[in-house]
Each structure stands twice: as C-alpha cells, then as structure tokens.
Amino acid sequence: MGVIAERMNLKPGDLGFTRITGFTGWWVNLGQALTGDASRFTHVFVVMDDDTIIEAMPQGARYAPLDREYKTDVMYSRLPLSDEQRQLVVQTARELMARPGGIRYSFFDYLYLALKHWGIPAFMLRKAIQKFGHQICSQLADYLINGGGTYKGGKWIPNPKGFRLFTDGRMPMDVTPGDLVYATDPRLNQSIYGAEILGTQKAGHPAELPDAQDPL
C-alpha cells in the first residue's frame, strides 16, 4: 500500500477532489463556471486498487500514481459502496481504458452542461457525446461509480450492480465536479447517507514521495 493510500485508508472507488492549475486549469475553470458550478474544486479522480488513480484530462483519460504532489489541496471522500461495487468500479475503468482510443475528453461536454444549466435544449449535442463517449472528469467518475451502463433510446440504463449516486434520473453526462462534492461531503445538506470525508492532502505534500509526477 502506498503512502497516501495508507495515510487516508483509501479504497478502490474513493474520490479525490482538487483543482487543475495553469493554462489548462484556466479553461477548465471557465468551462465549469459556464455550467453554474461554483465549487472550489474543478477536478475529480477515482482511486483504483493498485496505488493508482484514473482521471479524465484534456489529453484523454489516464492512470496516474496515487502518491504524487499537487499544487492545490486534495480532498478525499468515500461513498458507501460495497466491496463488490468497488471492484466493479475498477473493472469498468479498465474495460473503458482498453477500448481503441481509450476515454476521450471534449470541452463540448462543458458546453452541453452549460446549456442544460440554463434550460436550453441540446439534444444533438447530447447524442454526439453519447455516441463518441467523451467524458470530463466528473462524468467519468459518476460513470465508474455506477459500474457503467448503456444509453438506449436516449435514456440512461445504469448497471443494476453499481452504486446509484444520483436518484433524480440524471445521466452521468449531467454531472459536474461540484455535483459530486455536494453529494459526498456530509457537511453539506445534499450529501449521500454514509458518505464521509477521509482527509486532505495539503498542496506541495508529500514532496518526498517516490515516483511523483510533476504537480498538477
């Protein structure tokens, strides 16, 4: 078990919330602002079972070491998933990453979320996102927590074995990072019963970790 996994007692399917910095972060912040999401977190990743995480980035989804340094604080949270559901998260992630081209990323997803927020229909854009499988970080996280699923006739059919984070009928493509924060932080009224905050990895720590990537 890695340093962060042991320190935070992390399990597969746990979530990490942070902010992306730099030029990429500026675009991500803009996209999130357009959706009406006022959360201070603009990025979410999912913990895997081998001291790695999976995260959707503008270059496409990737695996990254869990033990790494960040330029901003990282808040780790846990949802009340069963052990079977946690393994389903990992299995679903690996199946998606094994597809030709992996998991693509598109800023059109932010446009779709923004239009939806302002009550503007975007049926063609939604169909395109469903067809090509583009996912930003929050969409990917919600999809994995659901254990995958299928789009049929424009409707989302979740995996019955997965964890239903949202019960209002929304699709994984209708989720922003802030939506996930509000649903997992028990200090907020909208949190899921049994959700908990595991702790915070402060920015710049632990810099001494082995195999650390460049900070985000």
C-alpha positions, -999 to 999 in steps of 0.1 A, spaced: 0 0 0 13 34 -9 19 64 14 -13 83 6 -35 51 5 -23 41 39 -24 76 54 -60 82 42 -71 45 44 -82 47 8 -101 20 -10 -109 15 -47 -138 38 -57 -129 66 -33 -128 100 -48 -102 128 -48 -111 164 -54 -86 191 -64 -81 220 -88 -62 220 -121 -37 249 -124 -20 267 -153 -34 273 -187 -54 241 -188 -68 249 -154 -80 283 -168 -100 266 -195 -114 241 -171 -124 268 -146 -141 287 -175 -160 256 -186 -171 249 -150 -182 285 -145 -204 283 -176 -222 253 -161 -231 273 -130 -209 251 -108 -195 274 -80 -175 246 -62 -139 255 -55 -129 220 -69 -126 217 -106 -112 182 -109 -121 148 -95 -103 114 -99 -112 79 -88 -89 57 -67 -80 23 -83 -68 -9 -65 -31 -7 -73 -20 26 -58 -30 45 -90 -59 67 -99 -79 72 -131 -87 107 -142 -101 124 -173 -78 151 -186 -79 173 -217 -54 149 -234 -77 119 -226 -82 97 -195 -51 83 -179 -38 63 -150 -15 82 -126 3 74 -94 -17 80 -63 15 91 -45 22 124 -61 24 161 -53 -3 186 -61 -2 224 -64 -35 226 -46 -51 207 -18 -68 174 -24 -99 163 -5 -105 126 -4 -141 113 1 -158 79 4 -192 67 -7 -209 37 10 -200 12 -18 -199 -25 -11 -167 -44 -18 -183 -58 -49 -192 -24 -62 -156 -12 -55 -143 -40 -77 -169 -31 -103 -155 4 -104 -120 -9 -111 -133 -34 -137 -153 -8 -155 -124 16 -156 -101 -10 -171 -126 -20 -197 -131 16 -208 -94 23 -210 -89 -9 -231 -112 5 -258 -95 18 -290 -86 54 -283 -93 50 -246 -116 76 -230 -116 109 -249 -122 143 -234 -141 172 -250 -148 208 -239 -182 203 -258 -192 184 -226 -189 217 -207 -210 234 -234 -236 208 -230 -237 211 -192 -238 249 -195 -268 248 -220 -286 223 -197 -280 245 -167 -296 275 -185 -325 254 -196 -315 254 -233 -322 220 -251 -291 205 -266 -304 172 -279 -280 169 -309 -250 177 -287 -261 151 -261 -265 125 -288 -230 133 -301 -215 129 -266 -233 96 -261 -221 84 -295 -184 93 -291 -181 86 -254 -164 118 -245 -162 123 -207 -148 151 -185 -135 141 -150 -169 143 -132 -187 124 -159 -161 96 -158 -162 94 -120 -200 91 -119 -200 66 -148 -175 44 -129 -194 47 -96 -225 35 -115 -205 5 -127 -211 16 -163 -244 13 -181 -259 19 -215 -277 46 -234 -309 32 -251 -334 54 -269 -318 85 -254 -322 71 -219 -296 60 -194 -298 25 -181 -273 20 -153 -257 -12 -142 -280 -27 -116 -250 -39 -97 -234 -4 -94 -239 23 -69 -266 49 -77 -251 82 -66 -279 103 -80 -315 91 -80 -331 121 -98 -328 104 -132 -298 123 -145 -273 107 -167 -235 105 -159 -230 132 -186 -252 155 -165 -227 157 -136 -202 184 -127 -174 182 -101 -194 203 -78 -224 179 -80 -200 151 -68 -187 173 -39 -222 182 -27 -232 145 -28 -202 132 -10 -194 159 17 -215 152 48 -211 188 58 -234 197 30 -271 191 31 -272 172 -2 -248 145 8 -255 108 5 -261 89 37 -230 71 47 -206 94 27 -176 107 46 -146 129 41 -114 109 47 -89 138 49 -70 164 29 -36 161 13 -21 196 15 -6 213 -15 30 205 -21 30 174 2 43 149 3 71 161 -20 94 133 -9 72 106 -23 89 82 -48 78 82 -85 60 115 -80 48 132 -112 51 169 -119 24 187 -98 -9 195 -115 
